[in-house]
Amino acid sequence: MAAVRALVAPRLAAASTFASLPGLRPPLPNKPAASPRAAVHGSAPRPGPRVALVLSGCGVYDGTELHEASAALVHLSRGGAEVQIFAPDVPQMHVVDHTKGQPSESETRNVLTESARIARGKITDLAQLRAADHDAAVFPGGFGAAKNLSTFAVDGKDCQVNKDVERVLKEFHRAGKPIGLCCIAPVLAAKVLRGVEVTVGHEQEEGGKWPYAGTAEAIKALGAKHLEKDVTEAHVDQKNKLVTTPAFMCEAALHHVHDGIGAMVTKVLELARK
């Protein structure tokens, strides 16, 4: 667990907790079976690329980075994509108290259930995702990618990848369909799709601007090629149709992260339309 503590301990701001507010109870219908084509965004005037967004929980230190997921959804919506959100139905590695940066030892949560918060309830078990039903896949970051979609946070280059995540990556790759990954998520592709090109930003910490710069060496150890990119940029591996961007691997302003994810989504949609 030392590797996990090193990843999650620093730089947590205090967060307030919502109390129940009278009159603001959300509807809680009986949980219906998720439609295979349950879309989050369907306002495009004509059918756009069908994109699967794969989440890893809800909260940067034990799940999906919410700003990255939101940015991806905004740019996908603006690009006319039809989005369906997925997450694996598995327990989280652990639950982190985001006000303290420490695991809550007595608490357990489910990745699919937590990811449904971001999806506004419209979510499907990752086991149901098939590349044949979509034109592209996008994986936002957050420590959930390194804890719940894989064991990278603990095992580094010797990590294991969730079996459905591995299957999905291989299916899209074999089908020649583009895959976008941001923040720490490119390690998933580096592990599963040997020899790919990815970026997680810069390879030196540069005074704390790139606090996770050491990830680049782990990516190289996995047999992938690492390319240095700034936070507003995306790298396109044309041969493997893989698009990556650093996002919050960099200590950067939110709008710069948003722009980098926009660059990633734009390239993913361009590849999907070819």
Phi, psi and omega in degrees: 000353182300321180296323179295314181300321180295330181280324190255348188294317190282160163052060173253127175271152179293142181235141178272160183247132177290136170261161178293133181247128180302137176083357181244028179284123179288151177296138179237077181290163172302140187287105180280163175294133182294135176290140178301340181237034179293105186263146175275324184231122181224031186268002181295140182293338175219159183304126177257184178302140178269115187243131174266124177255121186254119182256167185226026183121197185219101181133129191303322189272351176218009182201214179284141171286115189297321180296323179291318178297316180296317179298317179299317180295320178298311182291324176295318178297313180297329180277002176082016182282152171260116190251136170235134186256137182230158171201151179287143178271076183221160175290149172292153175303315173196174178247128181254130171287109187288349175277342184240339184074024182236144177298142172268098192301328185268000187253142174229148177217160181254136185296317180296315181297317180291320180296332179299337177297317179289324183279002183055036176088345183269085185220154183229144177301132181303333179300339181269353182286129176232133181301330181298337183266358185221161181259343182197163176227146179228134179241104172293168180265213192103156184295345176300328177295330182264354182240321186254328176270346177201180176250025185300324182300331181259318191255355179056226184296343179268016186292162171251147179251137176313137188299324179285326175297314178300315180299314182298314179300316181292322180297311180296320180296313180297326181279357181069030181256140187291150178230129176251136178221139179229164179063235181277346185301332178303340178296334179296314179292321180298325180284318189271323185248086187299140176085007180283166174254130179217167170229143166236020177109227182265164185256001174233148184292333176054053177071023179098356179293326180240076188293342182248029184301332180298343178299329180300322179292322177296322178297317177296322180294337177278356178095006178267165177259129179258132178245132178283129176222152175280168188296334180272001185252163173231146175257136179249118171271095186298321182297317184259002181053048181244129181236127184227154178212149187291325183050231186278017164292345178249140172280087186229163176296148185304321184292332176290320176298315179302318181293320179297318178294326175297320177297319178297311182297319179303315180292321177300314181292324176299316180293323182292332183272351182284000000 
